[in-house]
Amino acid sequence: EPGEIEAEFAEISLRRAVLELLSYRIPDPLYLRKGNLFGHPLDCPVNLPPWLSDQDADYYANQFQETGITGALNYYRNIDTDWELLAPWWKSQIQVPVKFAMGDHDLVYTMPGVKDYIHNGGFKRNVPFLEEALVINGVSHWINEEIPDQINQLLFDFFSKFN
């Protein structure tokens, strides 16, 4: 419900919630449990990953402090409506060459059913020109921030084939 998770975030501080989300590297689905959102005591410091400087973390946290986080959360609240609006295209396929990359610590990769979809044919059925579904070990949701040189090289190599 609108306001519930915002209140939980406010209770631990919106800044801490943003830092926790940016730092999340557990190779399991993310379940925000009421009263214990990230599963560890609040007096435990948030360890920023090497790719995230204190200055950048402060910037992201300050942006959400100014604007609130409701807009970002509404994306997830709207998932059922997205399915309804996109229903006319549910059998559609992506008909262009695709290379896909994500990290094995990505909280989306660890959601129930995602690994099976990517590795056991579902993805390829929906994206018949999928050249590769690359899952990179030790990388989380913020893949382009964590390994920018590797991602840039993957993009360059992929697009170079179409010159």
C-alpha positions in Angstrom: 0.0 0.0 0.0 1.2 3.5 -0.7 3.0 5.0 2.3 3.8 1.7 4.0 7.3 1.1 2.7 8.0 4.8 2.7 7.3 4.9 6.4 9.6 1.9 7.0 12.3 3.6 5.0 11.8 6.8 7.0 12.1 4.8 10.2 15.6 3.6 9.3 16.2 6.9 7.4 15.7 7.2 3.7 19.4 7.7 3.2 20.2 4.3 4.8 17.5 2.6 2.7 19.0 4.0 -0.5 22.5 3.0 0.6 21.2 -0.5 1.5 19.6 -0.9 -2.0 22.7 0.3 -3.8 24.9 -2.0 -1.8 22.7 -5.1 -1.9 24.9 -8.0 -3.0 23.2 -11.1 -1.6 22.6 -13.8 -4.2 19.1 -14.4 -2.9 15.8 -12.6 -3.6 15.3 -9.4 -1.8 12.5 -9.6 0.7 12.0 -6.5 2.7 10.6 -7.8 6.0 8.5 -5.4 8.0 10.5 -4.2 11.0 13.8 -5.7 9.7 14.0 -4.5 6.2 17.5 -5.5 5.2 18.0 -8.3 7.8 20.7 -6.8 10.0 20.8 -4.3 12.9 20.6 -0.6 12.3 23.8 -0.1 14.2 25.7 -2.2 11.6 27.2 0.2 9.1 26.4 -0.1 5.4 29.5 -1.1 3.5 29.6 0.6 0.2 30.8 -1.5 -2.7 34.1 -0.3 -4.3 32.3 1.2 -7.4 30.2 3.5 -5.2 32.0 6.5 -3.6 30.7 8.2 -0.5 30.2 11.3 -2.6 28.0 9.4 -5.2 26.1 7.6 -2.4 25.4 11.0 -0.8 24.2 12.4 -4.1 21.7 9.5 -4.7 20.5 9.7 -1.1 20.1 13.5 -1.2 18.1 13.3 -4.5 15.6 10.8 -2.9 15.5 13.0 0.3 14.5 16.0 -1.9 12.0 14.2 -4.1 10.9 11.2 -2.0 11.1 7.6 -3.1 7.4 7.1 -3.9 7.8 7.6 -7.6 10.4 4.9 -7.8 8.3 2.6 -5.7 5.2 3.2 -7.8 6.9 1.4 -10.7 6.7 -1.8 -8.6 3.2 -1.1 -7.3 2.1 -0.8 -11.0 3.3 -4.2 -12.1 -0.2 -5.7 -12.3 -1.4 -2.8 -14.4 1.6 -3.1 -16.7 0.7 -6.8 -17.3 -2.9 -5.7 -18.2 -1.7 -2.9 -20.5 0.8 -5.1 -22.3 -1.5 -8.1 -22.6 -2.2 -7.5 -26.4 1.6 -8.1 -27.0 2.1 -11.1 -24.7 2.9 -13.4 -27.7 5.1 -10.9 -29.4 8.8 -11.5 -29.9 11.7 -9.2 -30.0 12.9 -9.5 -33.6 16.3 -7.9 -33.6 19.7 -9.2 -32.5 20.2 -9.1 -28.8 23.0 -9.6 -26.3 21.9 -9.7 -22.7 24.1 -9.3 -19.7 23.4 -9.2 -16.0 25.2 -10.1 -12.7 24.6 -13.3 -10.8 24.1 -11.2 -7.6 21.5 -9.0 -9.3 18.4 -9.1 -7.1 16.3 -9.6 -10.3 18.3 -12.6 -11.3 17.6 -14.2 -7.9 13.8 -13.7 -8.1 11.9 -16.9 -8.4 11.7 -18.2 -12.0 14.2 -15.8 -13.5 17.1 -18.1 -13.8 14.9 -20.8 -15.3 13.5 -18.3 -17.8 16.9 -17.1 -18.9 18.7 -20.5 -19.1 16.0 -23.0 -20.0 14.5 -21.6 -23.2 11.9 -19.1 -22.2 14.1 -16.1 -23.0 15.1 -17.5 -26.3 11.5 -18.2 -27.3 10.6 -14.6 -26.7 13.8 -13.2 -28.1 14.7 -15.6 -31.0 17.7 -13.5 -32.2 19.2 -13.6 -28.7 22.9 -14.2 -29.3 23.9 -14.6 -25.7 22.5 -14.3 -22.2 25.6 -13.6 -20.2 25.5 -13.8 -16.5 28.6 -12.3 -14.9 29.8 -13.8 -11.6 30.1 -11.5 -8.6 28.2 -8.6 -10.1 25.0 -7.1 -8.8 22.1 -5.1 -10.2 24.2 -2.0 -10.9 26.3 -3.8 -13.6 27.2 -0.7 -15.7 28.5 1.0 -12.5 30.4 -2.0 -11.2 32.2 -3.1 -14.4 31.9 -0.2 -16.8 34.9 -1.1 -19.0 33.7 -4.7 -19.5 30.1 -3.6 -20.3 31.4 -0.9 -22.7 33.5 -3.6 -24.4 30.5 -5.9 -24.7 28.4 -3.1 -26.2 31.2 -2.1 -28.6 31.8 -5.7 -29.7 28.1 -6.3 -30.2 27.4 -3.1 -32.2 30.6 -3.4 -34.2 29.1 -6.5 -36.0 26.5 -4.3 -37.6 28.7 -1.8 -39.3 
